[in-house]
Amino acid sequence: MNTFEAIRARHSIRKYQKGAVIPREHVERLLEAAMLAPSACNSRPWEFVVISNEELKEKITQIHPHTQMLKTASLAIVVCGRPDLQEGACSGFWPQDCGAAIQNLLLEATDLGYGCCWCGVYPVAERVEAFRSLLHVSSTPLAVVAVGKPDEAPDARGWFDPARVTYLD
Ligand SMILES: Cc1cc2nc3c(=O)[nH]c(=O)nc-3n(C[C@H](O)[C@H](O)[C@H](O)COP(=O)(O)O)c2cc1C
């Protein structure tokens, strides 16, 4: 699968084959793809919490109403920002940097045959605090990504819209 094929094949998946196990080497590939993303001043302002524990996944569905797909997903990967790793002219870019890392992860997962759903946490303050307390982290939870073997094949929801483009020659 080339890059554009992976981009086209990626769709948010909300139904997974329950009980599918993702081998550690694949989990590390996803995280490596994430950490190869560009970041402001190469500050790499992220950390990742990988959750396979059923009880914890269930607790996430209680604190974030739009994560019900975690009930069948194999993993919840919580992507946390580290604003403390950015200073001066590099400050404040961490949400963009983490977004780039998440998209890399989604595309690598697609190439490996997994499905994902990116669920936003930041900037909803109550969600950020709830994830901090649940996971005992001092970083800033930005998103939780469900990962698993797809059990649905939704149609593409994105499209190329030339009306959103301005060419300045
Ligand atoms: C920042 C962000 C937050 C999102 N939050 C959720 C969410 O909480 N729950 C969910 O089911 N999908 C969530 N999504 C997935 C979007 O609904 C999805 O990407 C969009 O509908 C386009 O569909 P596609 O990903 O299949 O192209 C989120 C996506 C982004 C980028």
The ligand as a Tripos MOL2 file, in Angstrom:
@<TRIPOS>MOLECULE
LIG
   31    33     1     0     0
SMALL
NO_CHARGES

@<TRIPOS>ATOM
      1 C1        -10.1070   16.0400   16.6150 C.3       1 LIG1
      2 C2        -11.0430   14.9060   16.2920 C.ar      1 LIG1
      3 C3        -11.9180   14.4570   17.2740 C.ar      1 LIG1
      4 C4        -12.7660   13.3790   17.0070 C.ar      1 LIG1
      5 N1        -13.5450   12.8970   18.0160 N.ar      1 LIG1
      6 C5        -14.3140   11.8010   17.7980 C.ar      1 LIG1
      7 C6        -15.0290   11.2080   18.8660 C.ar      1 LIG1
      8 O1        -14.9690   11.6600   20.0120 O.2       1 LIG1
      9 N2        -15.7610   10.0950   18.6020 N.ar      1 LIG1
     10 C7        -15.8570    9.5650   17.3400 C.ar      1 LIG1
     11 O2        -16.5600    8.5530   17.1710 O.2       1 LIG1
     12 N3        -15.1760   10.1060   16.2970 N.ar      1 LIG1
     13 C8        -14.4020   11.1910   16.5030 C.ar      1 LIG1
     14 N4        -13.6500   11.7260   15.4700 N.ar      1 LIG1
     15 C9        -13.7060   11.1070   14.1230 C.3       1 LIG1
     16 C10       -14.4820   11.9810   13.1220 C.3       1 LIG1
     17 O3        -15.8690   11.9270   13.4130 O.3       1 LIG1
     18 C11       -14.1820   11.4660   11.7040 C.3       1 LIG1
     19 O4        -12.8070   11.5960   11.4270 O.3       1 LIG1
     20 C12       -14.9630   12.2160   10.6240 C.3       1 LIG1
     21 O5        -16.3580   11.9990   10.7590 O.3       1 LIG1
     22 C13       -14.5500   11.8060    9.2020 C.3       1 LIG1
     23 O6        -14.6940   10.4030    9.0210 O.3       1 LIG1
     24 P1        -13.4460    9.5030    8.6020 P.3       1 LIG1
     25 O7        -12.4410    9.5670    9.7180 O.co2     1 LIG1
     26 O8        -14.0010    8.1200    8.4130 O.co2     1 LIG1
     27 O9        -12.8700   10.0840    7.3430 O.co2     1 LIG1
     28 C14       -12.7810   12.7800   15.7180 C.ar      1 LIG1
     29 C15       -11.8790   13.2270   14.7420 C.ar      1 LIG1
     30 C16       -11.0070   14.2630   15.0280 C.ar      1 LIG1
     31 C17        -9.9850   14.6740   13.9850 C.3       1 LIG1
@<TRIPOS>BOND
     1     1     2 1
     2     2     3 ar
     3     2    30 ar
     4     3     4 ar
     5     4     5 ar
     6     4    28 ar
     7     5     6 ar
     8     6     7 ar
     9     6    13 1
    10     7     8 2
    11     7     9 ar
    12     9    10 ar
    13    10    11 2
    14    10    12 ar
    15    12    13 ar
    16    13    14 ar
    17    14    15 1
    18    14    28 ar
    19    15    16 1
    20    16    17 1
    21    16    18 1
    22    18    19 1
    23    18    20 1
    24    20    21 1
    25    20    22 1
    26    22    23 1
    27    23    24 1
    28    24    25 2
    29    24    26 1
    30    24    27 1
    31    28    29 ar
    32    29    30 ar
    33    30    31 1
@<TRIPOS>SUBSTRUCTURE
     1 LIG1         1 GROUP 0 **** ****
